[in-house]
């Protein structure tokens, strides 16, 4: 009888057919598809695509396609959103300075040609009305820029107030960005598109309410109105002032604003309206 056990024991083993632990791991690694990498790439592409779509939508609302999109991003970035080590100049502030002067030049040119019979004084008053922060903020709101502003961690309550308070600045920064990206013609087109209708609307009372109240008080034989700060609230970068104006024999009137001067104007306006003071419109 043959010794079958011996034959089995002496049968050679193919080392390549049965890989050791390390070889087996390598074999599995090469055969197992990497399902994570494509997902990461897909998410990355999706994120970039969303950012590109958002940027394109913003440019469409503004009406200018940027050759350098970084200028637009800078124009809507508040200093609080800057990462550590970046300069304040990387926020909207420098662009706001430029845009403010570009806006003034373009609107001055528009007024000069639209009102050929207006003298220097009237043109100056119209210009002041059209380029004030409130007017710029109205333009920014009409373009839907409120939610595009990039802010850092300033707190939920301060977030909304801050966005509204810097809307006018952001609008001017966008004008500055367009000027740098597309030149004077592109910036002028943006201003004309958003300010022409406003320029032809009936003017609001242009006289400073503090001046109106002071002149009215003098006419009544009263002393100059006295303004006093009642309260200051909010963070350092976004303060809110409450100011009262006093005149003998009259109840104080209060106003709130982002600066003392703004709050004083509101307080004067409140007293003017309450007392039925005329002369708020100088023509």
C-alpha positions in Angstrom: 0.0 0.0 0.0 1.3 3.4 -1.0 2.1 6.0 1.8 -0.3 8.7 0.6 0.5 10.9 3.6 4.1 11.2 2.5 3.0 12.3 -0.9 0.8 14.9 0.5 3.4 16.2 3.0 6.1 16.5 0.3 3.9 18.4 -2.1 5.6 21.7 -3.0 3.9 24.9 -1.9 3.6 27.8 -4.4 4.8 30.8 -2.4 3.3 33.2 -4.9 -0.1 31.6 -4.7 -0.4 32.1 -1.0 0.9 35.6 -0.1 2.0 36.4 3.4 0.2 39.0 5.6 2.0 42.0 4.1 1.7 40.8 0.6 -2.0 40.0 1.1 -2.6 43.5 2.5 -1.0 45.0 -0.6 -3.0 42.7 -2.8 -6.2 43.8 -1.2 -5.2 47.5 -1.3 -4.7 47.3 -5.1 -7.9 45.4 -5.6 -10.2 47.4 -3.3 -11.4 50.6 -5.0 -10.9 53.9 -3.1 -14.4 55.1 -2.7 -13.4 58.0 -0.4 -11.2 60.1 -2.8 -13.9 60.6 -5.5 -16.4 61.6 -2.9 -14.0 64.2 -1.5 -13.3 65.5 -5.0 -16.9 65.6 -5.7 -17.6 67.6 -2.5 -14.7 70.0 -3.3 -16.0 70.5 -6.9 -19.5 71.0 -5.5 -18.2 73.6 -3.0 -16.3 75.5 -5.7 -19.2 75.3 -8.1 -21.5 76.8 -5.5 -19.0 79.6 -4.8 -18.7 80.3 -8.5 -22.5 80.4 -8.9 -22.9 82.7 -5.9 -20.2 85.0 -7.3 -21.8 85.0 -10.8 -25.2 85.8 -9.2 -23.7 88.7 -7.3 -22.0 90.1 -10.4 -25.3 89.8 -12.3 -27.0 91.9 -9.7 -24.3 94.5 -9.7 -24.2 94.5 -13.5 -20.4 94.1 -13.9 -18.4 90.9 -14.6 -15.1 91.2 -12.8 -11.8 90.3 -14.4 -10.4 90.1 -10.9 -13.1 88.6 -8.7 -10.9 89.2 -5.6 -11.7 92.9 -5.9 -15.4 92.2 -5.5 -14.7 89.9 -2.5 -12.6 92.6 -0.9 -15.4 95.1 -1.4 -17.9 93.1 0.6 -15.5 92.0 3.4 -15.7 93.6 6.8 -12.5 93.9 8.8 -13.9 91.5 11.4 -13.9 88.7 8.8 -10.1 89.0 8.1 -8.0 86.1 9.2 -5.1 86.6 11.6 -2.2 88.3 9.9 -4.1 90.0 7.2 -4.1 93.8 6.9 -7.1 96.1 7.3 -6.5 97.1 3.7 -7.7 93.7 2.7 -11.2 94.7 3.9 -13.6 97.1 2.1 -12.2 100.2 3.7 -9.7 101.4 1.1 -12.1 100.6 -1.7 -14.8 102.6 0.1 -12.4 105.7 0.1 -11.9 105.3 -3.6 -15.5 104.6 -4.4 -16.7 107.6 -2.4 -14.7 110.0 -4.6 -15.6 108.2 -7.8 -19.3 108.4 -6.9 -19.0 112.1 -6.2 -17.3 112.8 -9.5 -19.8 110.8 -11.6 -22.9 112.2 -9.8 -21.5 115.8 -10.1 -21.2 115.2 -13.9 -24.7 113.8 -14.0 -26.1 116.8 -12.1 -24.2 119.3 -14.2 -25.8 118.0 -17.4 -29.2 117.2 -16.0 -29.9 120.7 -14.4 -28.3 123.3 -16.8 -30.1 126.2 -15.0 -29.1 125.2 -11.5 -26.5 127.3 -9.7 -23.6 126.0 -7.7 -25.5 126.1 -4.4 -28.4 124.0 -5.7 -26.0 121.5 -7.4 -24.1 121.1 -4.2 -27.2 120.4 -2.2 -28.4 117.9 -4.7 -25.0 116.2 -4.7 -25.0 116.0 -0.9 -28.4 114.3 -0.9 -27.4 111.8 -3.6 -24.1 110.7 -2.2 -25.0 110.5 1.5 -24.6 107.2 3.3 -28.3 106.6 3.5 -28.7 107.0 -0.3 -25.8 104.5 -0.9 -27.4 102.1 1.6 -30.7 102.3 -0.4 -28.8 101.3 -3.5 -27.1 98.5 -1.8 -30.4 97.2 -0.5 -32.0 97.4 -4.0 -29.1 95.2 -5.3 -29.5 92.7 -2.5 -26.1 93.2 -1.0 -27.2 92.9 2.6 -26.7 89.2 2.8 -23.5 89.2 0.8 -21.5 91.1 3.4 -18.8 88.9 4.9 -18.5 89.4 8.7 -16.5 87.7 11.4 -17.7 86.6 14.8 -19.5 89.7 16.1 -22.5 88.1 17.7 -25.9 87.5 16.3 -27.4 90.7 17.7 -24.6 92.9 16.4 -24.5 91.0 13.1 -27.7 92.5 11.8 -27.0 96.0 13.1 -23.5 96.0 11.7 -24.6 94.8 8.2 -27.2 97.6 8.0 -24.7 100.2 9.4 -22.0 99.5 6.8 -24.3 99.0 3.8 -23.5 102.5 2.4 -19.8 101.9 2.9 -20.1 98.5 1.1 -21.9 100.2 -1.8 -19.1 102.7 -2.2 -16.5 99.9 -1.9 -18.2 98.1 -4.8 -18.0 101.3 -6.9 -14.3 101.5 -6.1 -13.8 97.8 -7.0 -15.6 98.3 -10.4 -13.4 101.4 -11.1 -10.2 99.4 -10.5 -11.5 96.4 -12.5 -13.2 98.1 -15.4 -12.1 101.8 -15.3 -14.1 105.0 -15.1 -16.5 104.0 -17.9 -17.6 100.8 -16.0 -18.0 102.7 -12.7 -19.9 105.6 -14.3 -22.3 103.1 -15.9 -23.0 101.5 -12.5 -23.6 104.9 -10.9 -25.9 106.1 -13.7 -27.9 102.9 -13.7 -28.5 103.2 -10.0 -28.7 106.9 -9.4 -30.4 108.5 -12.4 -33.9 107.8 -11.2 -33.0 109.0 -7.7 -31.6 112.2 -9.2 -34.9 113.1 -10.8 -37.0 112.3 -7.8 -38.4 115.3 -5.8 -35.9 116.3 -3.2 -36.3 115.6 0.4 -35.8 118.6 2.8 -32.1 119.3 2.5 -31.5 121.7 5.4 -29.8 120.3 8.4 -32.5 119.8 11.1 -30.2 121.2 13.8 -29.9 124.4 11.8 -33.7 124.6 11.3 -34.3 124.1 15.0 -31.7 126.7 16.0 -33.1 129.3 13.6 -36.7 128.6 14.8 -35.5 128.9 18.5 -33.8 132.2 17.8 -37.0 133.5 16.1 -38.9 132.6 19.3 -36.3 134.4 21.5 -35.0 131.1 22.9 -31.4 130.2 23.5 -29.5 127.8 21.3 -30.7 124.2 21.6 -28.5 122.0 23.9 -27.7 118.5 23.0 -26.7 115.9 25.6 -25.8 112.3 25.4 -28.2 110.1 27.3 -26.9 106.7 26.6 -24.3 104.8 24.6 -24.8 101.1 23.8 -23.4 98.4 21.5 -19.9 97.3 20.9 -17.0 99.6 20.2 -17.1 99.0 16.5 -20.8 99.5 16.2 -22.0 102.0 18.9 -25.5 103.4 19.2 -26.0 106.8 20.7 -29.1 108.2 22.3 -29.1 112.0 22.5 -31.7 114.5 23.8 -32.2 118.1 22.7 -33.4 120.6 25.3 -35.0 124.0 24.9 -36.5 126.0 27.8 -40.3 125.5 28.1 -40.3 122.5 25.8 -40.2 118.8 26.6 -36.9 117.2 25.5 -36.8 115.2 22.3 -34.6 112.2 21.8 -32.9 110.6 18.8 -30.8 107.5 18.2 -28.0 107.1 15.7 -24.7 105.4 14.9 -22.8 108.6 15.9 -23.5 111.5 18.2 -24.1 113.9 15.2 -26.5 111.5 13.6 -28.4 111.1 16.9 -28.5 114.9 17.3 -30.0 115.3 13.9 -32.7 112.7 14.7 -33.5 114.4 18.0 -33.8 117.8 16.3 -36.1 116.3 13.6 -38.3 114.8 16.3 -38.7 118.2 18.0 -39.2 120.0 14.7 -42.0 117.6 13.8 -43.5 117.6 17.3 -43.6 121.4 17.5 -44.7 121.9 13.9 -41.6 123.9 12.9 -41.6 125.1 9.3 -38.6 125.8 7.1 -37.4 122.3 6.8 -37.3 122.5 3.1 -35.2 125.2 1.5 -36.6 124.8 -1.9 
